[in-house]
């Protein structure tokens, strides 16, 4: 039976994951639940926090103390915390699935360094549909090489980073398919007298409003026609189920740094 550690267990994704593991995943079990030091829910039962009843696992603050080769962690916290958790996982041979976003270039370099030391999967979005969308965007960008490409996303008002990691992944997929670097060819929103849109530019626009879980649209505009590819996340359950599928897949892999494309065979 797959032993899971939910990191960020008192957050929205953490509660969703705990509920799914306890109620709908008989082949999985909750091994531990972790939150940040000083969190007001530390010591409380993880099942009660998730609204699924008492499970006998108290919320702790030390991931390193529960990490081991027989565990797979699910980390939906903050970028800086996720880097620390990956370091602990690498040291203890534990597998870890990271869904956090907002990593700086220095953090990205650290992830690339630590990830291959253990079984690591990092994805800005665990949704199966979004990861298929990334593949479709790459194909559209290749075929419609002379079309303008724009990425528009909307998330809830409490999201901490912008644009979303998924929007950046979509923009990068388009850039890679066209053989151009994303850096230096991307504009994040527009204002004022911007002039004529330069060839090869990829626009990325982030919207924040209400409780939107996350919608992403990639627009390819050409002479006389426009193609729009859209994915709408209706519930965080889509992200949680994707993460659980990733965890089950990752447990059987050798050490390495993986993505959802590997899980889905894309």
C-alpha angles and dihedrals in degrees: 000000000000111000112213132194115202112208114197088026095166093054126090095265092040092055091047092051093047091050093050093047094049099040108028111022110073091169091058134059134196107246099175143347123217137192136172120285110270095024110150093231096058110130094023121119111269093219093053090049089053092047096243100107133261115325100173096246117118121211109254135188102218115079092173090061093060100034117108143143090273094057136081115201124210109208121190100155131103129315097249092047092048091056089054091047091051090052090053092046092051092050093051100037094245124150117238136191113202122197098166120120138196098072116168120226089260091051091048090054090051091050090051089051098046101034100075091052091077139004103299132170120184122182131159088216127023095194113122091216094051092051090051088048090057089056092048092049091054091052093047091048090052095048095039094044095154096047121104113250125213129174121203124183137175128197138167119290094251097060108124102210135050137233097027120250087242092055090052091048090052092048091048091050089055093046094047092049089055094046095243131121116253092217111081093017099068130089119194105210125325135243137173127354098350096164126216115341107258119234114264095020117142115205121209121190124185122201125191121195141140118319100325107158093206137300125186128190126182114198124200110191124190139155108311097348145060132201119204123190113192136182121186121194107212096181139009085240088084090059093044094050090049090051092051091050089050091050093051090050095044094054090068097048131095118245111295145112111271141177136204088266087068092049092051097037093238 
